[in-house]
Amino acid sequence: MAKEMKWMGAILIVLFAGYFINSFQQGKYNAKSDRIFNIDQTDIFSIEISKDNESLKLSFNGENWNLVDHDTLTVKGNTINSFFSTMLTLEKTSLVSKNPDNWKKFMVDDSSGAKLRFLDYENNVLSEVTIGRSNAEWSSSNIRIGDNPEVYHTSENVSWQINPSPTYWGEVVQADSVSSGIED
């Protein structure tokens, strides 16, 4: 019986060692710093979005966000607020590739990905990312940060928010009519 206990103990030790080695190996595929953007919203004065042949620039004048070159549109408050609340808390969840040859597969190369750049008051780049749709995970996007070769999954699907269409960000605001056509 004592001999059987020794064998059981040895098998248990081998299983625990295998588990810890596997956990250590899997840990290499997790992101070290989870947040993608380590910037404050108050430091952002311009947002540039480009995808395919379309591009858009939003600028902040200290009070309001404006669409550059689209004077007839007013930036939708709920759209810009939702964008910031999602983007500035966005996290990378897992490493999917370190190989630049796979960028096209993950839609984060220059031709298939959407570029997002945050700029400061002096038009210095605070952060730049390339975002692509994830075919494997509908609830996340693929992201490449700057010129780094790594591609990560994100904690949320944000590819739909990286939209270079002016009408996604802005709307025509009708002037309030002074008279309603009803006389008192």
N, C-alpha and C positions, 0 to 999 in steps of 0.2 A: 504494500500500500504506500509506503514511504517513497518507493521508487517511482510509482505512478504520480505522486504529488510533485516530485522533482521535474518529471517530464511536463506536467501541466504548467508548472511555474515557468519552465524554460519556454514553452510555447506562448504563454501569456506575455512574457518579456519580449519575445520576437514580434508578436502582434503589436504591442505598444510601440516598439521601436519603428516598425513599419508605418504605423499611423503617424508618428511624429515626423518621420522623414517625408512622407507624402504631404503632410500639412506644410512643412517648410518649402517643399518644391512648389506647391500651389500658391504659396504666399508671394512668389516672384511675379505672379500674374495680376496681383492686385495693385492698384494705384497707391503710391506712398502718400501723396497729398491729394485729398479728395476734391477740393474745390478747384474749379477750372479758372475762374476769374478771381484773383486776389486784389481787387480794386474796389473803391467806394464809388457809389453813384454820383456823389458830389464832385468827383474828379473828372467825370465824363462830360465833355462839351460837344462831341461829335460822334456820330455813329455812321459807319460806311458799310453798306451791304452790296455785294455783287454776286450775280449768278448768271451763268450763260453770257449773254450779251447785254444784260440789264444791270444797272447800278443805281443806287440811291444814297443820298446823304441827308442825315438829319443833324441839325445843329441846335445848340442850346444857347440862348442869349442871356442867361442868368435868371429868367422868369419863365419863358415858354420854349417849347420845342418847335422848330420850323422845318419844313421840307425845302431843302435848297433847290432852286430852279423850278419850284412849283408854288408860286405865290397865291394861286387861287384855292389851295387846299390848306386846311387847318389840321394839325396833328390831333388824332383822336386820343384823348386823355386815357381812356381805359386800355387802349392798345399799347401805348408806351409804358404805362404803369405795369401791365401784365408782363410785358417784355422784360422790364428790369427785375421784377420780382422773380421771374423764372430764371433768367440768365445769370444773375449775380449770385444765385444760390445753387446753380447747376454743378453737379459733381460727376467725376469720372468714376465708373464702377469697375470696369475690368479692361485689361489690355487685350486687344484683339490682334495686333500685329506690330512688329518692329521693322518690317521690310517695306521700303518705299515702292517696290515693285507691286505691292498689294494695294496701293492707294486707290487706284481706279476701281478695284473690286469692292472696296468699302466706300466708294463715292466721295473721297476726300482729296482727290487730285485737283489740279487747277481747272480742268475742263468739266468735271461732273459735280464738284462740291460747291457749296455756297460760302463765300468769304464774309466774315464779320470782323470789323475793326472798331475798337474803341479808342478815341483820341482825346487828349487833354486840351486845356485852354490855348496852348501854343501849337496845336496840331501835331504833337508828338504821340506816337502810337503807344497806348497803355497796354493793349493786348490785341492779338490777332489770332483767329482760329478759322479752320475750314471745317464745315459741317456737312455731313452726308446722311442720307437715309440708311437705316439699318434694315437689311433684308431678313436678318435672323431674329431680330427683336423688334416687334412693332411698338413697344413702349419706350424705346430708347433711340438715340441717334448715334452715329459715329462721329468722332471729333479728332482733329489733328491740331495741335497747338503750335502756332508759329511755324517755323521750319523744321521742327522736331520730326523724326521719322515715325514715332509711336502713334498708333491709332487706338482710341479708347471708345468704349460704350459710355453713354451718358446716363444719368439717373432718370431723365425724362426725354420724351420725344420733343425736340425743339426745332426740327427741320422746317416745319410749317411756319414758324415765327421768323425765319430768316428769309423774308419775302422782299424782293426789290421793287415791288409794284407800289407806285405812289398812292393808289386808291386803297391799298391795304392799310397804310399808315395815316392817310388824311381823308378829309371829307370837305365838301363844300358847305359852308355854314351860311344859311340864309339870314339876311338881316331881318330883325324883328320888325313886323309891320306896325306902324304907329296906330293906324286905324283898322278896325276889324270890319268895317263896312256896316256896322250897326250903330245907329244914332240913338243917343239917350233922350 
